[in-house]
Amino acid sequence: MIKPGLRNALLMALLASASPPALAGDDVLNCAIRRGDCAAMLAVIEWAIPEDRLLASLRRMTDQRLTELAAALDPLAARALRHDEAVFRQSLHRDLAFAADDLPRDVDSLHALGERLAGRLEMLAGLDPDPVGLAGEWVSATGSVIIAASGGGFEVTAYNVEPNRLAWTCEFFGYGQSAGATITVENDGIDQVALAREGAALRLVHTVAEGHVTWSCGGNGSLSGVYFRRD
């Protein structure tokens, strides 16, 4: 019988060996989230993916697309995408119900994992590494932003979700003007978002008026983040 301490050490080593180079260094996130040792759970998932033909194929195509995007993007956007991929991979345990000692061999778990991987691959396949302007649809592992020119200004629709526990969601809609390279939009004088290009990516900064609580997010969430243009 493997002692718990040794088992956890082996699982951590497995997770480290399974993580692709794109997630190395400070792009690896803190795994201190729900259900105790999520690092062990993620190690189980990374162990299971190569054992299933469909999951292995989806991961392989994802890694190929990430390599293509890393070569095509500017350094700032490439680093942001590495972080976004780390956020996505850490969240894979979210909808799976299995003990950290067990492979997710049940059909429901494998199906859920396949849907998550396929959805991520579809998103990455549609990214534009050299977008023009601010208008369009921008996406990330956790949300999306749609910017549409309207009446001399811009309509902005944004959505974001906490990825690991679905602890909160955000929904925002507003109309604003551009000042130079930045679009600023307010919603009822409480929530404000500022959107600006950061290389090939879009950075959204969400602020809340002093003394107020956001009306756009539950659980004190935020829309802030980096998003990537979808064709």
C-alpha positions in Angstrom: 0.0 0.0 0.0 1.4 3.4 -0.9 1.5 5.8 2.0 -0.5 9.0 1.5 2.5 11.3 1.6 4.3 9.2 -1.0 1.2 8.9 -3.1 0.8 12.7 -3.2 4.5 13.2 -4.1 4.1 10.7 -7.0 1.0 12.5 -8.2 2.7 15.9 -8.0 5.6 14.5 -10.0 3.2 13.1 -12.5 1.5 16.5 -12.9 4.8 18.2 -13.4 5.8 15.7 -16.1 2.4 15.9 -17.8 2.4 19.7 -18.0 3.5 21.1 -21.4 6.4 23.5 -21.6 3.9 26.3 -22.4 2.7 26.1 -18.8 6.1 26.1 -17.1 7.5 28.6 -14.6 5.3 31.4 -13.2 2.5 30.7 -15.6 1.5 27.7 -13.4 -1.3 28.8 -11.0 -1.7 28.3 -7.3 -3.8 25.1 -7.0 -5.1 25.9 -3.5 -8.8 25.7 -4.3 -11.8 23.5 -3.4 -11.9 19.8 -2.5 -8.5 19.7 -0.8 -5.7 18.6 -3.1 -6.7 19.8 -6.5 -3.1 19.2 -7.7 -3.7 15.5 -7.2 -7.0 15.7 -9.1 -5.4 17.5 -12.0 -2.6 14.9 -12.1 -5.2 12.2 -12.4 -6.8 14.1 -15.3 -3.5 14.6 -17.1 -2.8 10.9 -16.5 -6.1 9.9 -18.0 -6.0 12.0 -21.2 -3.3 10.0 -23.0 -5.1 6.8 -22.1 -8.2 7.8 -24.2 -7.8 8.0 -27.9 -10.2 10.9 -28.4 -8.9 12.9 -25.4 -5.3 12.4 -26.5 -6.1 13.6 -30.0 -7.8 16.7 -28.7 -4.9 17.5 -26.4 -2.4 16.9 -29.2 -4.3 19.2 -31.6 -4.6 21.8 -28.8 -0.8 21.8 -28.2 -0.2 22.1 -31.9 -2.4 25.1 -32.1 -0.8 26.7 -29.0 2.6 26.3 -30.6 1.3 28.0 -33.8 -0.2 30.9 -31.9 2.9 31.3 -29.7 5.0 31.8 -32.9 2.5 34.2 -34.5 1.6 36.4 -31.4 3.7 39.3 -30.0 5.4 38.5 -26.7 2.8 40.2 -24.5 -0.1 38.4 -26.1 1.8 35.1 -26.2 2.5 35.3 -22.5 -1.2 36.2 -21.8 -2.3 33.1 -23.8 0.0 30.8 -21.8 -1.6 32.1 -18.6 -5.1 31.7 -20.1 -4.3 28.1 -21.0 -3.1 27.5 -17.5 -6.4 28.9 -16.1 -8.3 26.5 -18.5 -6.3 23.4 -17.6 -6.6 24.1 -13.8 -10.4 24.3 -14.2 -10.7 20.9 -15.8 -11.4 19.2 -12.5 -14.4 21.5 -11.9 -17.2 19.3 -13.3 -15.7 15.9 -12.7 -16.9 13.8 -9.7 -14.2 11.3 -8.8 -11.8 10.7 -6.0 -8.2 11.8 -6.5 -7.0 8.2 -6.2 -9.1 7.1 -9.2 -8.9 7.5 -12.9 -12.1 9.2 -14.4 -13.1 6.0 -16.2 -16.8 6.5 -16.0 -18.5 7.5 -19.3 -20.0 10.7 -17.9 -16.6 12.0 -16.7 -14.9 11.2 -20.0 -17.7 12.8 -22.0 -17.6 15.9 -19.9 -13.8 16.1 -20.2 -14.0 15.6 -24.0 -16.6 18.4 -24.3 -14.3 20.8 -22.4 -11.3 19.9 -24.5 -13.2 20.2 -27.7 -14.6 23.5 -26.8 -11.2 24.9 -25.9 -9.7 23.6 -29.2 -12.5 25.3 -31.2 -11.8 28.6 -29.4 -8.1 28.4 -30.1 -8.6 27.5 -33.7 -10.7 30.6 -34.2 -8.3 33.1 -32.7 -6.8 35.9 -34.9 -3.1 36.4 -34.1 -3.0 39.7 -35.9 -6.3 41.6 -35.3 -7.1 45.1 -36.4 -8.8 47.6 -34.2 -11.0 47.0 -31.2 -14.4 46.0 -32.7 -15.3 42.4 -32.8 -15.6 39.4 -30.4 -12.8 38.8 -27.9 -12.7 35.6 -25.8 -10.8 33.9 -23.0 -10.9 30.8 -20.9 -13.4 32.5 -18.6 -15.4 35.0 -20.6 -16.0 37.1 -23.7 -16.3 40.7 -24.8 -18.2 42.0 -27.9 -17.4 45.5 -29.1 -19.6 46.9 -31.8 -19.4 50.4 -33.4 -22.7 52.3 -32.9 -23.7 55.9 -33.5 -20.2 57.3 -33.3 -19.3 55.3 -30.2 -19.2 51.6 -29.1 -21.6 49.2 -27.5 -19.8 46.8 -25.2 -21.2 43.4 -24.0 -19.1 41.5 -21.6 -19.4 38.2 -19.7 -17.0 36.5 -17.2 -17.1 33.7 -14.8 -15.0 32.4 -11.9 -13.4 29.3 -13.5 -12.6 26.9 -10.7 -15.8 26.9 -8.6 -18.3 29.0 -10.7 -18.4 31.1 -7.5 -19.6 34.2 -9.4 -20.6 35.4 -12.9 -20.5 38.9 -14.4 -22.7 40.4 -17.1 -22.2 43.9 -18.5 -23.7 46.1 -21.2 -23.0 49.7 -21.9 -22.3 52.4 -24.4 -19.2 54.5 -24.5 -16.7 56.6 -26.5 -13.1 56.0 -27.4 -10.3 58.3 -26.3 -7.3 57.6 -28.3 -6.7 53.8 -28.2 -9.0 53.2 -25.2 -12.8 52.7 -25.0 -14.4 53.7 -21.7 -17.9 52.5 -20.8 -20.0 53.2 -17.7 -23.1 51.4 -16.5 -25.4 53.4 -14.2 -22.4 55.4 -12.9 -21.2 52.4 -10.8 -19.4 50.0 -13.0 -16.9 51.2 -15.5 -14.8 49.2 -18.0 -11.8 50.5 -19.9 -10.7 48.5 -23.0 -7.4 48.9 -24.8 -5.2 46.8 -27.0 -2.2 45.1 -25.4 -0.3 43.8 -28.4 -2.6 41.4 -30.3 -4.8 41.0 -27.2 -7.4 43.1 -25.5 -7.1 44.1 -21.8 -10.3 45.0 -19.9 -10.0 46.8 -16.6 -13.2 46.8 -14.5 -13.6 49.4 -11.7 -16.4 50.1 -9.3 -17.3 53.6 -8.0 -16.0 54.2 -4.5 -18.5 53.3 -1.9 -20.5 51.1 -4.2 -20.8 47.3 -4.9 -20.7 46.1 -8.5 -24.1 45.6 -10.1 -22.6 43.6 -12.9 -21.1 40.7 -10.9 -22.3 38.4 -8.2 -20.0 37.4 -5.3 -17.8 40.5 -5.8 -16.5 39.2 -9.1 -14.8 41.1 -11.8 -14.7 41.4 -15.6 -11.0 42.4 -15.6 -8.8 40.2 -17.8 -7.1 39.7 -21.1 -9.1 38.5 -24.1 -8.2 37.4 -27.6 -9.9 38.2 -30.9 -12.0 35.5 -32.4 -12.5 35.5 -36.2 
